[in-house]
Amino acid sequence: MSKETPCVAVCMIDPRTKLCFGCGRTLPEIARWHAMESTERLAVMALLPSRMANAGLQPMAGSPRRA
């Protein structure tokens, strides 16, 4: 099974960008994550690297989690 969560157990929201420092998701995305279909999760995950880069955030290291 593929990893369908970008969570690295660093759950802090950047007040400037409203993105999680650990994974780059927004609070609404985090809240809905388990209700999303697999394809929607994978689509969001595909956006996260560029979203983080555009916001000037570096992903924080943590313990990758499976969800």
mmJSON file of the N, C-alpha and C atoms, coordinates in Angstrom:
{"data_MODEL":{"atom_site":{
"group_PDB":["ATOM","ATOM","ATOM","ATOM","ATOM","ATOM","ATOM","ATOM","ATOM","ATOM","ATOM","ATOM","ATOM","ATOM","ATOM","ATOM","ATOM","ATOM","ATOM","ATOM","ATOM","ATOM","ATOM","ATOM","ATOM","ATOM","ATOM","ATOM","ATOM","ATOM","ATOM","ATOM","ATOM","ATOM","ATOM","ATOM","ATOM","ATOM","ATOM","ATOM","ATOM","ATOM","ATOM","ATOM","ATOM","ATOM","ATOM","ATOM","ATOM","ATOM","ATOM","ATOM","ATOM","ATOM","ATOM","ATOM","ATOM","ATOM","ATOM","ATOM","ATOM","ATOM","ATOM","ATOM","ATOM","ATOM","ATOM","ATOM","ATOM","ATOM","ATOM","ATOM","ATOM","ATOM","ATOM","ATOM","ATOM","ATOM","ATOM","ATOM","ATOM","ATOM","ATOM","ATOM","ATOM","ATOM","ATOM","ATOM","ATOM","ATOM","ATOM","ATOM","ATOM","ATOM","ATOM","ATOM","ATOM","ATOM","ATOM","ATOM","ATOM","ATOM","ATOM","ATOM","ATOM","ATOM","ATOM","ATOM","ATOM","ATOM","ATOM","ATOM","ATOM","ATOM","ATOM","ATOM","ATOM","ATOM","ATOM","ATOM","ATOM","ATOM","ATOM","ATOM","ATOM","ATOM","ATOM","ATOM","ATOM","ATOM","ATOM","ATOM","ATOM","ATOM","ATOM","ATOM","ATOM","ATOM","ATOM","ATOM","ATOM","ATOM","ATOM","ATOM","ATOM","ATOM","ATOM","ATOM","ATOM","ATOM","ATOM","ATOM","ATOM","ATOM","ATOM","ATOM","ATOM","ATOM","ATOM","ATOM","ATOM","ATOM","ATOM","ATOM","ATOM","ATOM","ATOM","ATOM","ATOM","ATOM","ATOM","ATOM","ATOM","ATOM","ATOM","ATOM","ATOM","ATOM","ATOM","ATOM","ATOM","ATOM","ATOM","ATOM","ATOM","ATOM","ATOM","ATOM","ATOM","ATOM","ATOM","ATOM","ATOM","ATOM","ATOM","ATOM","ATOM","ATOM","ATOM","ATOM","ATOM"],
"id":[1,2,3,4,5,6,7,8,9,10,11,12,13,14,15,16,17,18,19,20,21,22,23,24,25,26,27,28,29,30,31,32,33,34,35,36,37,38,39,40,41,42,43,44,45,46,47,48,49,50,51,52,53,54,55,56,57,58,59,60,61,62,63,64,65,66,67,68,69,70,71,72,73,74,75,76,77,78,79,80,81,82,83,84,85,86,87,88,89,90,91,92,93,94,95,96,97,98,99,100,101,102,103,104,105,106,107,108,109,110,111,112,113,114,115,116,117,118,119,120,121,122,123,124,125,126,127,128,129,130,131,132,133,134,135,136,137,138,139,140,141,142,143,144,145,146,147,148,149,150,151,152,153,154,155,156,157,158,159,160,161,162,163,164,165,166,167,168,169,170,171,172,173,174,175,176,177,178,179,180,181,182,183,184,185,186,187,188,189,190,191,192,193,194,195,196,197,198,199,200,201],
"type_symbol":["N","C","C","N","C","C","N","C","C","N","C","C","N","C","C","N","C","C","N","C","C","N","C","C","N","C","C","N","C","C","N","C","C","N","C","C","N","C","C","N","C","C","N","C","C","N","C","C","N","C","C","N","C","C","N","C","C","N","C","C","N","C","C","N","C","C","N","C","C","N","C","C","N","C","C","N","C","C","N","C","C","N","C","C","N","C","C","N","C","C","N","C","C","N","C","C","N","C","C","N","C","C","N","C","C","N","C","C","N","C","C","N","C","C","N","C","C","N","C","C","N","C","C","N","C","C","N","C","C","N","C","C","N","C","C","N","C","C","N","C","C","N","C","C","N","C","C","N","C","C","N","C","C","N","C","C","N","C","C","N","C","C","N","C","C","N","C","C","N","C","C","N","C","C","N","C","C","N","C","C","N","C","C","N","C","C","N","C","C","N","C","C","N","C","C","N","C","C","N","C","C"],
"label_atom_id":["N","CA","C","N","CA","C","N","CA","C","N","CA","C","N","CA","C","N","CA","C","N","CA","C","N","CA","C","N","CA","C","N","CA","C","N","CA","C","N","CA","C","N","CA","C","N","CA","C","N","CA","C","N","CA","C","N","CA","C","N","CA","C","N","CA","C","N","CA","C","N","CA","C","N","CA","C","N","CA","C","N","CA","C","N","CA","C","N","CA","C","N","CA","C","N","CA","C","N","CA","C","N","CA","C","N","CA","C","N","CA","C","N","CA","C","N","CA","C","N","CA","C","N","CA","C","N","CA","C","N","CA","C","N","CA","C","N","CA","C","N","CA","C","N","CA","C","N","CA","C","N","CA","C","N","CA","C","N","CA","C","N","CA","C","N","CA","C","N","CA","C","N","CA","C","N","CA","C","N","CA","C","N","CA","C","N","CA","C","N","CA","C","N","CA","C","N","CA","C","N","CA","C","N","CA","C","N","CA","C","N","CA","C","N","CA","C","N","CA","C","N","CA","C","N","CA","C","N","CA","C","N","CA","C"],
"label_alt_id":[null,null,null,null,null,null,null,null,null,null,null,null,null,null,null,null,null,null,null,null,null,null,null,null,null,null,null,null,null,null,null,null,null,null,null,null,null,null,null,null,null,null,null,null,null,null,null,null,null,null,null,null,null,null,null,null,null,null,null,null,null,null,null,null,null,null,null,null,null,null,null,null,null,null,null,null,null,null,null,null,null,null,null,null,null,null,null,null,null,null,null,null,null,null,null,null,null,null,null,null,null,null,null,null,null,null,null,null,null,null,null,null,null,null,null,null,null,null,null,null,null,null,null,null,null,null,null,null,null,null,null,null,null,null,null,null,null,null,null,null,null,null,null,null,null,null,null,null,null,null,null,null,null,null,null,null,null,null,null,null,null,null,null,null,null,null,null,null,null,null,null,null,null,null,null,null,null,null,null,null,null,null,null,null,null,null,null,null,null,null,null,null,null,null,null,null,null,null,null,null,null],
"label_comp_id":["MET","MET","MET","SER","SER","SER","LYS","LYS","LYS","GLU","GLU","GLU","THR","THR","THR","PRO","PRO","PRO","CYS","CYS","CYS","VAL","VAL","VAL","ALA","ALA","ALA","VAL","VAL","VAL","CYS","CYS","CYS","MET","MET","MET","ILE","ILE","ILE","ASP","ASP","ASP","PRO","PRO","PRO","ARG","ARG","ARG","THR","THR","THR","LYS","LYS","LYS","LEU","LEU","LEU","CYS","CYS","CYS","PHE","PHE","PHE","GLY","GLY","GLY","CYS","CYS","CYS","GLY","GLY","GLY","ARG","ARG","ARG","THR","THR","THR","LEU","LEU","LEU","PRO","PRO","PRO","GLU","GLU","GLU","ILE","ILE","ILE","ALA","ALA","ALA","ARG","ARG","ARG","TRP","TRP","TRP","HIS","HIS","HIS","ALA","ALA","ALA","MET","MET","MET","GLU","GLU","GLU","SER","SER","SER","THR","THR","THR","GLU","GLU","GLU","ARG","ARG","ARG","LEU","LEU","LEU","ALA","ALA","ALA","VAL","VAL","VAL","MET","MET","MET","ALA","ALA","ALA","LEU","LEU","LEU","LEU","LEU","LEU","PRO","PRO","PRO","SER","SER","SER","ARG","ARG","ARG","MET","MET","MET","ALA","ALA","ALA","ASN","ASN","ASN","ALA","ALA","ALA","GLY","GLY","GLY","LEU","LEU","LEU","GLN","GLN","GLN","PRO","PRO","PRO","MET","MET","MET","ALA","ALA","ALA","GLY","GLY","GLY","SER","SER","SER","PRO","PRO","PRO","ARG","ARG","ARG","ARG","ARG","ARG","ALA","ALA","ALA"],
"label_asym_id":["A","A","A","A","A","A","A","A","A","A","A","A","A","A","A","A","A","A","A","A","A","A","A","A","A","A","A","A","A","A","A","A","A","A","A","A","A","A","A","A","A","A","A","A","A","A","A","A","A","A","A","A","A","A","A","A","A","A","A","A","A","A","A","A","A","A","A","A","A","A","A","A","A","A","A","A","A","A","A","A","A","A","A","A","A","A","A","A","A","A","A","A","A","A","A","A","A","A","A","A","A","A","A","A","A","A","A","A","A","A","A","A","A","A","A","A","A","A","A","A","A","A","A","A","A","A","A","A","A","A","A","A","A","A","A","A","A","A","A","A","A","A","A","A","A","A","A","A","A","A","A","A","A","A","A","A","A","A","A","A","A","A","A","A","A","A","A","A","A","A","A","A","A","A","A","A","A","A","A","A","A","A","A","A","A","A","A","A","A","A","A","A","A","A","A","A","A","A","A","A","A"],
"label_entity_id":["1","1","1","1","1","1","1","1","1","1","1","1","1","1","1","1","1","1","1","1","1","1","1","1","1","1","1","1","1","1","1","1","1","1","1","1","1","1","1","1","1","1","1","1","1","1","1","1","1","1","1","1","1","1","1","1","1","1","1","1","1","1","1","1","1","1","1","1","1","1","1","1","1","1","1","1","1","1","1","1","1","1","1","1","1","1","1","1","1","1","1","1","1","1","1","1","1","1","1","1","1","1","1","1","1","1","1","1","1","1","1","1","1","1","1","1","1","1","1","1","1","1","1","1","1","1","1","1","1","1","1","1","1","1","1","1","1","1","1","1","1","1","1","1","1","1","1","1","1","1","1","1","1","1","1","1","1","1","1","1","1","1","1","1","1","1","1","1","1","1","1","1","1","1","1","1","1","1","1","1","1","1","1","1","1","1","1","1","1","1","1","1","1","1","1","1","1","1","1","1","1"],
"label_seq_id":[1,1,1,2,2,2,3,3,3,4,4,4,5,5,5,6,6,6,7,7,7,8,8,8,9,9,9,10,10,10,11,11,11,12,12,12,13,13,13,14,14,14,15,15,15,16,16,16,17,17,17,18,18,18,19,19,19,20,20,20,21,21,21,22,22,22,23,23,23,24,24,24,25,25,25,26,26,26,27,27,27,28,28,28,29,29,29,30,30,30,31,31,31,32,32,32,33,33,33,34,34,34,35,35,35,36,36,36,37,37,37,38,38,38,39,39,39,40,40,40,41,41,41,42,42,42,43,43,43,44,44,44,45,45,45,46,46,46,47,47,47,48,48,48,49,49,49,50,50,50,51,51,51,52,52,52,53,53,53,54,54,54,55,55,55,56,56,56,57,57,57,58,58,58,59,59,59,60,60,60,61,61,61,62,62,62,63,63,63,64,64,64,65,65,65,66,66,66,67,67,67],
"pdbx_PDB_ins_code":[null,null,null,null,null,null,null,null,null,null,null,null,null,null,null,null,null,null,null,null,null,null,null,null,null,null,null,null,null,null,null,null,null,null,null,null,null,null,null,null,null,null,null,null,null,null,null,null,null,null,null,null,null,null,null,null,null,null,null,null,null,null,null,null,null,null,null,null,null,null,null,null,null,null,null,null,null,null,null,null,null,null,null,null,null,null,null,null,null,null,null,null,null,null,null,null,null,null,null,null,null,null,null,null,null,null,null,null,null,null,null,null,null,null,null,null,null,null,null,null,null,null,null,null,null,null,null,null,null,null,null,null,null,null,null,null,null,null,null,null,null,null,null,null,null,null,null,null,null,null,null,null,null,null,null,null,null,null,null,null,null,null,null,null,null,null,null,null,null,null,null,null,null,null,null,null,null,null,null,null,null,null,null,null,null,null,null,null,null,null,null,null,null,null,null,null,null,null,null,null,null],
"Cartn_x":[0.844,0.0,0.882,0.478,1.269,0.966,1.922,1.747,0.789,-0.337,-1.324,-1.47,-0.387,-0.392,0.992,1.03,2.308,2.725,1.913,2.167,3.516,4.269,5.552,5.556,4.358,4.169,4.799,4.826,5.243,4.039,3.122,1.83,1.801,2.325,2.321,1.948,1.025,0.573,1.341,1.883,2.579,1.533,1.614,0.595,0.552,1.657,1.72,1.047,1.356,0.857,-0.361,-0.608,-1.694,-1.461,-0.187,0.183,0.897,0.745,1.463,2.952,3.778,5.232,5.745,5.098,5.57,5.217,3.987,3.543,3.048,2.685,2.213,0.714,-0.02,-1.473,-2.091,-3.291,-4.054,-4.844,-5.347,-6.174,-7.415,-8.126,-9.269,-8.879,-7.727,-7.272,-6.951,-6.281,-5.935,-7.216,-8.188,-9.436,-10.209,-10.194,-10.948,-10.17,-8.906,-8.016,-8.586,-9.089,-9.579,-10.897,-11.594,-12.842,-12.609,-11.412,-11.097,-10.929,-11.293,-11.002,-9.495,-8.991,-7.568,-7.074,-7.846,-7.409,-7.291,-8.203,-8.134,-6.909,-6.623,-5.422,-4.168,-4.086,-2.894,-2.757,-3.867,-3.821,-3.305,-3.775,-3.281,-1.792,-1.406,0.006,0.911,0.421,1.227,1.488,0.592,0.743,1.658,1.85,2.528,3.962,4.813,6.192,6.242,5.457,5.49,4.807,3.757,3.069,4.038,4.798,5.767,6.862,7.358,8.416,7.926,6.731,6.168,5.946,5.68,5.46,6.779,7.887,9.18,9.378,8.661,8.781,9.569,10.357,11.085,10.377,10.091,9.467,10.328,9.695,10.414,10.523,11.639,11.831,11.019,10.519,9.766,9.681,8.81,8.605,7.489,7.785,6.722,5.667,4.407,3.297,2.456,1.834,0.892,-0.512,-1.396,-2.766,-3.764],
"Cartn_y":[-1.189,0.0,1.242,2.231,3.454,4.34,5.166,6.12,7.207,7.342,8.332,9.458,9.788,10.969,11.61,12.931,13.62,13.938,13.528,13.875,13.343,14.231,13.844,14.132,14.261,14.488,15.798,16.796,18.152,19.025,19.13,19.77,21.182,22.107,23.525,24.318,25.243,26.05,27.364,27.681,28.95,30.059,31.042,32.095,32.958,33.04,33.865,33.173,31.907,31.201,30.333,30.042,29.142,27.7,27.356,25.996,25.317,24.022,23.254,23.269,23.589,23.58,22.191,21.151,19.787,19.233,19.495,18.834,19.775,21.005,21.949,21.959,21.144,21.146,22.315,22.693,23.702,23.013,23.788,23.202,22.501,23.089,22.366,21.033,20.999,19.732,18.713,19.153,18.247,17.703,18.579,18.171,17.162,17.319,16.432,15.213,15.119,14.126,12.709,12.265,10.883,10.684,11.755,11.651,11.709,12.131,12.245,10.866,10.796,9.594,9.557,8.382,8.19,9.095,9.202,10.022,11.496,11.974,13.368,13.589,12.637,12.746,12.801,11.907,11.86,13.144,13.722,14.98,16.112,16.186,17.212,16.997,15.755,15.461,15.864,15.743,16.128,17.635,18.418,19.881,20.381,19.578,20.062,20.541,19.842,20.35,21.752,21.987,23.318,24.342,23.938,24.835,25.301,24.368,24.712,25.621,25.289,26.09,27.497,27.622,28.941,29.781,29.118,29.826,30.113,29.596,29.803,28.945,27.821,26.917,25.679,25.215,23.957,22.904,21.731,20.681,20.372,20.222,19.902,18.392,17.938,16.507,16.056,14.882,14.301,12.808,12.162,10.739,10.528,10.055,9.836,8.911,9.251,8.475,7.915,6.828,6.231,6.55,6.918,7.208,6.584],
"Cartn_z":[0.0,0.0,0.0,-0.785,-0.846,0.35,0.672,1.78,1.301,1.966,1.555,2.557,3.215,4.079,4.05,3.994,4.041,5.474,6.451,7.847,8.324,8.974,9.565,11.064,11.632,13.069,13.547,12.681,13.031,12.69,13.625,13.354,13.913,13.129,13.488,12.244,12.399,11.271,11.232,10.063,9.856,9.826,10.721,10.762,9.495,8.793,7.583,6.4,6.186,5.001,5.285,6.567,6.988,6.53,6.306,5.926,7.079,7.177,8.188,7.855,8.85,8.652,8.281,8.774,8.541,7.181,6.717,5.491,4.401,4.753,3.752,3.529,4.272,4.117,4.892,4.487,5.203,6.314,7.269,8.335,7.777,6.806,6.257,5.604,4.931,4.334,5.414,6.468,7.567,8.203,8.428,9.079,8.236,6.93,6.039,5.568,5.907,5.309,5.314,6.443,6.531,5.799,5.484,4.73,3.216,2.813,1.388,0.755,-0.508,-1.29,-1.552,-1.808,-2.073,-3.2,-4.269,-5.407,-5.021,-4.161,-3.718,-2.839,-1.94,-1.093,-1.939,-2.911,-3.764,-4.582,-5.014,-5.768,-4.888,-3.648,-2.719,-2.467,-2.232,-1.949,-3.107,-4.333,-5.499,-5.521,-4.929,-4.902,-3.792,-2.762,-1.558,-1.772,-2.515,-2.682,-3.293,-4.35,-4.966,-4.07,-3.37,-2.435,-1.348,-0.787,0.254,-0.311,-1.486,-2.097,-2.394,-2.949,-3.262,-2.015,-0.892,0.377,1.097,0.564,1.2,2.434,2.504,3.652,3.273,4.202,4.04,4.865,4.304,5.117,6.329,7.471,8.702,8.832,9.32,9.52,10.72,10.62,11.713,11.488,12.186,12.024,11.032,9.799,8.841,9.419,9.143,9.693,8.572,8.841,7.911,8.43,7.517,7.957,7.023],
"occupancy":[1.0,1.0,1.0,1.0,1.0,1.0,1.0,1.0,1.0,1.0,1.0,1.0,1.0,1.0,1.0,1.0,1.0,1.0,1.0,1.0,1.0,1.0,1.0,1.0,1.0,1.0,1.0,1.0,1.0,1.0,1.0,1.0,1.0,1.0,1.0,1.0,1.0,1.0,1.0,1.0,1.0,1.0,1.0,1.0,1.0,1.0,1.0,1.0,1.0,1.0,1.0,1.0,1.0,1.0,1.0,1.0,1.0,1.0,1.0,1.0,1.0,1.0,1.0,1.0,1.0,1.0,1.0,1.0,1.0,1.0,1.0,1.0,1.0,1.0,1.0,1.0,1.0,1.0,1.0,1.0,1.0,1.0,1.0,1.0,1.0,1.0,1.0,1.0,1.0,1.0,1.0,1.0,1.0,1.0,1.0,1.0,1.0,1.0,1.0,1.0,1.0,1.0,1.0,1.0,1.0,1.0,1.0,1.0,1.0,1.0,1.0,1.0,1.0,1.0,1.0,1.0,1.0,1.0,1.0,1.0,1.0,1.0,1.0,1.0,1.0,1.0,1.0,1.0,1.0,1.0,1.0,1.0,1.0,1.0,1.0,1.0,1.0,1.0,1.0,1.0,1.0,1.0,1.0,1.0,1.0,1.0,1.0,1.0,1.0,1.0,1.0,1.0,1.0,1.0,1.0,1.0,1.0,1.0,1.0,1.0,1.0,1.0,1.0,1.0,1.0,1.0,1.0,1.0,1.0,1.0,1.0,1.0,1.0,1.0,1.0,1.0,1.0,1.0,1.0,1.0,1.0,1.0,1.0,1.0,1.0,1.0,1.0,1.0,1.0,1.0,1.0,1.0,1.0,1.0,1.0,1.0,1.0,1.0,1.0,1.0,1.0],
"B_iso_or_equiv":[0.0,0.0,0.0,0.0,0.0,0.0,0.0,0.0,0.0,0.0,0.0,0.0,0.0,0.0,0.0,0.0,0.0,0.0,0.0,0.0,0.0,0.0,0.0,0.0,0.0,0.0,0.0,0.0,0.0,0.0,0.0,0.0,0.0,0.0,0.0,0.0,0.0,0.0,0.0,0.0,0.0,0.0,0.0,0.0,0.0,0.0,0.0,0.0,0.0,0.0,0.0,0.0,0.0,0.0,0.0,0.0,0.0,0.0,0.0,0.0,0.0,0.0,0.0,0.0,0.0,0.0,0.0,0.0,0.0,0.0,0.0,0.0,0.0,0.0,0.0,0.0,0.0,0.0,0.0,0.0,0.0,0.0,0.0,0.0,0.0,0.0,0.0,0.0,0.0,0.0,0.0,0.0,0.0,0.0,0.0,0.0,0.0,0.0,0.0,0.0,0.0,0.0,0.0,0.0,0.0,0.0,0.0,0.0,0.0,0.0,0.0,0.0,0.0,0.0,0.0,0.0,0.0,0.0,0.0,0.0,0.0,0.0,0.0,0.0,0.0,0.0,0.0,0.0,0.0,0.0,0.0,0.0,0.0,0.0,0.0,0.0,0.0,0.0,0.0,0.0,0.0,0.0,0.0,0.0,0.0,0.0,0.0,0.0,0.0,0.0,0.0,0.0,0.0,0.0,0.0,0.0,0.0,0.0,0.0,0.0,0.0,0.0,0.0,0.0,0.0,0.0,0.0,0.0,0.0,0.0,0.0,0.0,0.0,0.0,0.0,0.0,0.0,0.0,0.0,0.0,0.0,0.0,0.0,0.0,0.0,0.0,0.0,0.0,0.0,0.0,0.0,0.0,0.0,0.0,0.0,0.0,0.0,0.0,0.0,0.0,0.0],
"pdbx_formal_charge":[null,null,null,null,null,null,null,null,null,null,null,null,null,null,null,null,null,null,null,null,null,null,null,null,null,null,null,null,null,null,null,null,null,null,null,null,null,null,null,null,null,null,null,null,null,null,null,null,null,null,null,null,null,null,null,null,null,null,null,null,null,null,null,null,null,null,null,null,null,null,null,null,null,null,null,null,null,null,null,null,null,null,null,null,null,null,null,null,null,null,null,null,null,null,null,null,null,null,null,null,null,null,null,null,null,null,null,null,null,null,null,null,null,null,null,null,null,null,null,null,null,null,null,null,null,null,null,null,null,null,null,null,null,null,null,null,null,null,null,null,null,null,null,null,null,null,null,null,null,null,null,null,null,null,null,null,null,null,null,null,null,null,null,null,null,null,null,null,null,null,null,null,null,null,null,null,null,null,null,null,null,null,null,null,null,null,null,null,null,null,null,null,null,null,null,null,null,null,null,null,null],
"auth_seq_id":[1,1,1,2,2,2,3,3,3,4,4,4,5,5,5,6,6,6,7,7,7,8,8,8,9,9,9,10,10,10,11,11,11,12,12,12,13,13,13,14,14,14,15,15,15,16,16,16,17,17,17,18,18,18,19,19,19,20,20,20,21,21,21,22,22,22,23,23,23,24,24,24,25,25,25,26,26,26,27,27,27,28,28,28,29,29,29,30,30,30,31,31,31,32,32,32,33,33,33,34,34,34,35,35,35,36,36,36,37,37,37,38,38,38,39,39,39,40,40,40,41,41,41,42,42,42,43,43,43,44,44,44,45,45,45,46,46,46,47,47,47,48,48,48,49,49,49,50,50,50,51,51,51,52,52,52,53,53,53,54,54,54,55,55,55,56,56,56,57,57,57,58,58,58,59,59,59,60,60,60,61,61,61,62,62,62,63,63,63,64,64,64,65,65,65,66,66,66,67,67,67],
"auth_comp_id":["MET","MET","MET","SER","SER","SER","LYS","LYS","LYS","GLU","GLU","GLU","THR","THR","THR","PRO","PRO","PRO","CYS","CYS","CYS","VAL","VAL","VAL","ALA","ALA","ALA","VAL","VAL","VAL","CYS","CYS","CYS","MET","MET","MET","ILE","ILE","ILE","ASP","ASP","ASP","PRO","PRO","PRO","ARG","ARG","ARG","THR","THR","THR","LYS","LYS","LYS","LEU","LEU","LEU","CYS","CYS","CYS","PHE","PHE","PHE","GLY","GLY","GLY","CYS","CYS","CYS","GLY","GLY","GLY","ARG","ARG","ARG","THR","THR","THR","LEU","LEU","LEU","PRO","PRO","PRO","GLU","GLU","GLU","ILE","ILE","ILE","ALA","ALA","ALA","ARG","ARG","ARG","TRP","TRP","TRP","HIS","HIS","HIS","ALA","ALA","ALA","MET","MET","MET","GLU","GLU","GLU","SER","SER","SER","THR","THR","THR","GLU","GLU","GLU","ARG","ARG","ARG","LEU","LEU","LEU","ALA","ALA","ALA","VAL","VAL","VAL","MET","MET","MET","ALA","ALA","ALA","LEU","LEU","LEU","LEU","LEU","LEU","PRO","PRO","PRO","SER","SER","SER","ARG","ARG","ARG","MET","MET","MET","ALA","ALA","ALA","ASN","ASN","ASN","ALA","ALA","ALA","GLY","GLY","GLY","LEU","LEU","LEU","GLN","GLN","GLN","PRO","PRO","PRO","MET","MET","MET","ALA","ALA","ALA","GLY","GLY","GLY","SER","SER","SER","PRO","PRO","PRO","ARG","ARG","ARG","ARG","ARG","ARG","ALA","ALA","ALA"],
"auth_asym_id":["A","A","A","A","A","A","A","A","A","A","A","A","A","A","A","A","A","A","A","A","A","A","A","A","A","A","A","A","A","A","A","A","A","A","A","A","A","A","A","A","A","A","A","A","A","A","A","A","A","A","A","A","A","A","A","A","A","A","A","A","A","A","A","A","A","A","A","A","A","A","A","A","A","A","A","A","A","A","A","A","A","A","A","A","A","A","A","A","A","A","A","A","A","A","A","A","A","A","A","A","A","A","A","A","A","A","A","A","A","A","A","A","A","A","A","A","A","A","A","A","A","A","A","A","A","A","A","A","A","A","A","A","A","A","A","A","A","A","A","A","A","A","A","A","A","A","A","A","A","A","A","A","A","A","A","A","A","A","A","A","A","A","A","A","A","A","A","A","A","A","A","A","A","A","A","A","A","A","A","A","A","A","A","A","A","A","A","A","A","A","A","A","A","A","A","A","A","A","A","A","A"],
"auth_atom_id":["N","CA","C","N","CA","C","N","CA","C","N","CA","C","N","CA","C","N","CA","C","N","CA","C","N","CA","C","N","CA","C","N","CA","C","N","CA","C","N","CA","C","N","CA","C","N","CA","C","N","CA","C","N","CA","C","N","CA","C","N","CA","C","N","CA","C","N","CA","C","N","CA","C","N","CA","C","N","CA","C","N","CA","C","N","CA","C","N","CA","C","N","CA","C","N","CA","C","N","CA","C","N","CA","C","N","CA","C","N","CA","C","N","CA","C","N","CA","C","N","CA","C","N","CA","C","N","CA","C","N","CA","C","N","CA","C","N","CA","C","N","CA","C","N","CA","C","N","CA","C","N","CA","C","N","CA","C","N","CA","C","N","CA","C","N","CA","C","N","CA","C","N","CA","C","N","CA","C","N","CA","C","N","CA","C","N","CA","C","N","CA","C","N","CA","C","N","CA","C","N","CA","C","N","CA","C","N","CA","C","N","CA","C","N","CA","C","N","CA","C","N","CA","C","N","CA","C","N","CA","C","N","CA","C"],
"pdbx_PDB_model_num":[1,1,1,1,1,1,1,1,1,1,1,1,1,1,1,1,1,1,1,1,1,1,1,1,1,1,1,1,1,1,1,1,1,1,1,1,1,1,1,1,1,1,1,1,1,1,1,1,1,1,1,1,1,1,1,1,1,1,1,1,1,1,1,1,1,1,1,1,1,1,1,1,1,1,1,1,1,1,1,1,1,1,1,1,1,1,1,1,1,1,1,1,1,1,1,1,1,1,1,1,1,1,1,1,1,1,1,1,1,1,1,1,1,1,1,1,1,1,1,1,1,1,1,1,1,1,1,1,1,1,1,1,1,1,1,1,1,1,1,1,1,1,1,1,1,1,1,1,1,1,1,1,1,1,1,1,1,1,1,1,1,1,1,1,1,1,1,1,1,1,1,1,1,1,1,1,1,1,1,1,1,1,1,1,1,1,1,1,1,1,1,1,1,1,1,1,1,1,1,1,1]
}}}
